[in-house]
């Protein structure tokens, strides 16, 4: 179990002005932000990031959405980070997300669900290193 996880505030939540509220929820839940940047993924970079889903029918739509506007990428630190963050963000489908979770509060639908959260310790590290150099993470 690692004490790091990776997240992105997705283009829908950025567009809808929810960056501050989402970051506040992370802080209130005890996560320390150890790296963060406001950036815009090109279609090529979004495709590379989500390459694991390349054979899935939603891949093209996902890449198009994730490159449709700016995102906030962040590395978060907390004991049991991946599992605790997955609980904080809620189910992928905001209609099924527990009340008070980030997706229940700020997501629009399954495709535009406000935030990404790493699903394993291994992916958290891979995703963090995809977006940040070691010199950009402050533990």
PyMOL commands that set and color helices and strands:
alter all, ss='L'
color gray80, all
select helices_A, chain A and resi 11-15+19-28+43-49+51-53+59-66+81-89+94-96+102-106+121-131+134-136
alter helices_A, ss='H'
color red, helices_A
select strands_A, chain A and resi 4-9+32-39+71-77+115-117
alter strands_A, ss='S'
color yellow, strands_A
deselect
rebuild
show_as cartoon
